Amino acid sequence: MSATELVGFAAAILGTVCWLPQVVKTWRSRAVDDLSWATNLLLFATVTMWLSYGLIKRDAPLILSNIVAVLSIGAILVAKLRWGRR
């Protein structure tokens, strides 16, 4: 594995792990009213596009990190739908 790939994987791990505490906290507390729809939808669109780009380029760090990011942000959006104000 090249140094470039190692940096890519390190960035991918750090960039995706940072969302996991928010997902866990959101699902445990069910407190979603302070979470912004606009921010999370834009972020979901962004990571979905990065995932698409990674798939096109066949870039493993981009693919793996953005799969985790799509799932994490998707979980936050689902929580917002389930427990948000109606």
C-alpha positions in Angstrom: 0.0 0.0 0.0 1.4 3.4 -1.0 1.8 6.4 1.4 -0.9 8.2 -0.6 -3.4 5.3 0.1 -2.4 5.3 3.8 -3.2 9.0 4.1 -6.5 8.4 2.2 -7.5 5.6 4.5 -6.5 7.6 7.6 -8.6 10.5 6.4 -11.5 8.2 5.6 -11.4 6.6 9.1 -11.2 9.9 10.9 -13.8 11.6 8.7 -16.4 8.9 9.2 -15.7 7.9 12.8 -16.5 11.5 13.9 -20.1 11.0 12.9 -20.7 7.8 15.0 -20.9 9.6 18.4 -23.7 11.9 17.0 -25.6 8.9 15.6 -25.3 7.0 18.9 -26.3 10.0 20.9 -29.3 10.8 18.6 -30.6 7.3 18.7 -30.2 6.9 22.5 -31.7 10.3 23.4 -34.2 10.6 20.6 -33.5 14.4 20.8 -33.6 15.6 17.3 -35.3 19.0 17.3 -32.0 20.9 17.4 -30.6 19.0 14.4 -30.9 20.9 11.1 -32.8 19.3 8.2 -31.0 21.5 5.7 -27.6 20.8 7.0 -28.1 17.0 7.2 -29.8 16.8 3.8 -27.0 18.8 2.2 -24.4 16.6 3.9 -26.2 13.5 2.9 -26.3 14.7 -0.8 -22.6 15.6 -0.5 -21.4 12.2 0.8 -23.7 10.4 -1.7 -22.0 12.3 -4.5 -18.5 11.5 -3.0 -19.5 7.9 -2.8 -20.5 8.0 -6.5 -17.2 9.6 -7.4 -15.3 7.0 -5.4 -17.2 4.2 -7.2 -16.4 5.8 -10.6 -12.8 6.2 -9.7 -12.6 2.8 -8.0 -11.0 4.5 -5.0 -11.3 2.3 -1.9 -10.8 5.0 0.8 -13.5 7.2 -0.8 -15.9 4.2 -1.2 -15.5 2.9 2.3 -15.6 6.2 4.1 -18.6 7.4 2.2 -20.6 4.2 2.6 -20.2 4.7 6.4 -21.0 8.4 6.1 -24.1 7.7 4.0 -25.3 5.2 6.6 -24.5 7.5 9.5 -26.2 10.6 8.2 -29.0 8.4 6.9 -29.5 7.1 10.4 -29.7 10.7 11.7 -32.3 11.6 9.0 -34.3 8.5 9.9 -34.2 9.5 13.6 -35.3 13.0 12.7 -38.3 11.6 10.8 -39.2 9.3 13.6 -38.8 11.5 16.6 -39.0 15.1 15.2 -41.8 17.5 15.9 -44.8 16.7 13.8 
